Amino acid sequence: LNFGLGAESEALYKDWLKGREDDALAWYLLGRATLDANLARAAYLRAAEIAPRYGRAHMGLASVHRARGELDQAERAYRLALKLDPNLPEAWIGLGAVCIAQERPDEAVKVAEAAIKAVPGDPEAYLALSELRPERAVEILTQASQKVTTDPRIYASLAQELMRDGRYAEARAHVERAVILVPASPQINLLAMQVKELESGALTWA
């Protein structure tokens, strides 16, 4: 899909479905593979019919509702998916995005906090919560850096927050960890240079 091979992806999963018509996973994967919203919805519905307690099927239906702007239906489907399987990072993120789209930021905060408890190794909830609660960003991202050690965005975001506080040596330590993870990233290398210039006094935050 990322390479623009949506038609090939859909054809592959349609072919894989043959002989697996009673497999909820096969229908769910077809729903994910297709770019046709109607086919995706039908595939997710079939998966839910086969396995009513299959959280991923309801998560897929929620994503179709969300894409169509059917936010109330999307919220109900995401909440059902998470009730059946709370270990679905994508469903937590989707539910939070629906709350934000409905202009319910306090509820989005509750969703992000619940996501961190349910899936503490997923970086997205920490990043979302740090944006929703900027006054707690350093605390949240510090916690994230201890739980999620392979995502450079956590270290880079924490470094930026520390830079704002004038804590340049701490910021440099975190951005160096991000550079180790993605040494070719222009954005993170730029951040590393900024931290160095701030720490030396060549630049001021203003």
C-alpha positions in Angstrom: 0.0 0.0 0.0 2.8 2.4 0.9 4.4 1.8 -2.5 1.1 2.5 -4.3 0.4 -1.2 -5.0 -3.1 -1.2 -3.6 -4.6 -3.2 -6.4 -1.9 -5.9 -6.1 -2.4 -6.0 -2.3 -6.2 -6.4 -2.7 -5.8 -9.1 -5.3 -3.3 -11.0 -3.1 -5.7 -11.1 -0.1 -8.7 -12.0 -2.3 -6.7 -14.9 -3.6 -5.5 -15.9 -0.1 -9.2 -15.8 1.1 -10.1 -18.7 -1.2 -10.6 -21.8 0.9 -10.6 -19.6 4.1 -14.1 -18.2 3.8 -14.8 -19.1 7.4 -11.6 -17.5 8.8 -12.3 -14.1 10.4 -8.6 -13.2 10.1 -8.6 -13.7 6.4 -11.6 -11.3 6.0 -10.0 -8.8 8.3 -6.8 -8.8 6.3 -8.8 -8.2 3.1 -10.5 -5.3 4.7 -7.1 -3.8 5.5 -5.7 -4.5 2.1 -8.4 -2.9 0.0 -8.7 0.8 -0.9 -12.5 0.3 -1.5 -14.4 1.5 1.5 -17.5 -0.6 0.7 -15.4 -3.7 0.3 -13.5 -3.0 3.5 -16.8 -2.5 5.4 -18.2 -5.8 4.0 -15.0 -7.7 4.8 -14.9 -6.4 8.4 -18.6 -7.2 8.8 -18.1 -10.7 7.6 -15.2 -11.1 10.0 -17.4 -9.9 12.9 -20.2 -12.3 11.9 -17.7 -15.2 11.9 -16.1 -14.1 15.2 -18.3 -11.6 17.1 -15.7 -11.2 19.8 -12.9 -10.5 17.4 -11.8 -7.0 18.4 -9.9 -6.3 15.2 -13.0 -6.7 13.1 -14.8 -4.0 15.0 -11.6 -1.8 14.9 -11.7 -2.1 11.2 -15.4 -1.1 11.0 -14.6 1.8 13.2 -11.9 3.0 10.8 -14.3 2.9 7.9 -16.9 4.9 9.9 -14.1 7.4 10.9 -13.0 7.8 7.3 -16.6 8.6 6.3 -17.0 11.1 9.0 -19.5 8.9 11.0 -17.9 9.8 14.3 -20.5 8.5 16.7 -20.6 5.1 15.0 -16.8 5.1 14.9 -16.6 5.8 18.7 -19.0 3.0 19.5 -17.1 0.5 17.3 -13.7 1.5 18.7 -15.0 1.2 22.3 -16.4 -2.3 21.5 -13.1 -3.3 19.9 -11.3 -2.2 23.0 -13.7 -3.9 25.4 -13.1 -7.1 23.5 -9.3 -6.6 23.1 -7.7 -3.7 25.1 -4.3 -4.5 23.6 -5.0 -2.7 20.3 -2.9 0.4 20.0 -4.5 1.4 16.7 -8.0 1.3 18.3 -6.8 3.5 21.2 -5.3 6.0 18.7 -8.4 6.0 16.6 -10.7 6.5 19.6 -8.6 9.4 20.7 -8.6 11.0 17.3 -12.4 10.7 17.2 -12.7 12.5 20.6 -10.4 15.3 19.3 -12.5 15.6 16.1 -15.6 15.9 18.3 -13.9 18.7 20.2 -13.7 16.6 23.4 -10.1 17.1 24.5 -10.6 16.0 28.1 -12.1 12.7 26.9 -9.1 12.4 24.5 -6.8 12.8 27.5 -8.7 10.0 29.4 -8.3 7.8 26.3 -4.6 8.4 26.0 -4.1 7.7 29.7 -6.0 4.5 29.5 -4.0 3.5 26.4 -0.8 3.9 28.3 -2.0 1.6 31.0 -3.3 -1.0 28.6 -0.4 -0.9 26.1 2.6 0.7 27.9 5.0 -0.2 25.2 3.2 1.7 22.4 4.7 5.2 21.8 1.6 6.9 20.2 -0.4 7.4 23.4 2.6 9.1 25.1 3.1 11.4 22.2 -0.6 12.2 22.0 -0.9 12.8 25.7 2.2 15.1 25.7 0.5 17.3 23.1 -2.8 17.3 24.9 -1.2 18.1 28.2 1.9 20.3 27.3 2.4 21.3 30.9 3.1 17.7 31.7 5.1 16.9 28.5 8.5 16.4 30.2 7.0 14.1 32.8 5.0 12.1 30.2 7.9 11.8 27.7 10.4 10.9 30.4 8.1 8.0 31.4 7.8 7.1 27.7 11.6 7.0 27.3 11.8 4.4 30.0 9.0 2.2 28.5 9.7 2.7 24.8 13.4 2.5 24.0 13.3 2.1 20.2 11.2 5.0 19.0 13.4 8.1 18.1 10.3 10.4 18.2 10.1 10.0 22.0 13.7 11.1 22.5 13.4 13.9 20.0 10.2 15.2 21.5 11.6 15.0 25.0 14.7 16.9 23.9 12.6 19.7 22.4 10.7 20.0 25.7 13.9 20.1 27.7 15.3 22.7 25.3 12.3 25.0 26.1 13.1 24.6 29.8 16.8 25.6 29.2 17.9 22.1 30.2 20.3 21.8 27.3 22.7 19.1 28.6 19.7 16.7 29.3 18.3 17.6 25.9 21.5 16.7 24.2 21.7 13.3 25.9 18.2 12.4 24.6 18.7 13.7 21.1 22.0 11.7 20.9 19.9 8.6 21.6 17.6 9.6 18.8 20.5 10.1 16.4 21.8 6.6 17.2 18.4 5.1 16.3 18.0 7.1 13.0 21.4 8.5 12.1 20.2 9.6 8.6 17.2 11.7 9.8 17.6 15.3 8.7 15.2 16.5 11.3 16.8 14.8 14.2 20.3 15.9 13.0 19.1 19.5 12.8 17.7 19.2 16.3 21.1 17.8 17.5 22.8 20.9 16.0 20.3 23.2 17.6 20.9 21.7 21.0 24.7 22.0 20.6 24.4 25.7 19.6 22.1 26.4 22.5 24.3 24.6 25.0 27.4 26.6 23.8 25.6 29.9 23.9 25.9 30.5 20.1 22.0 30.5 20.0 19.4 31.6 22.4 16.0 29.9 22.6 14.3 33.1 21.3 
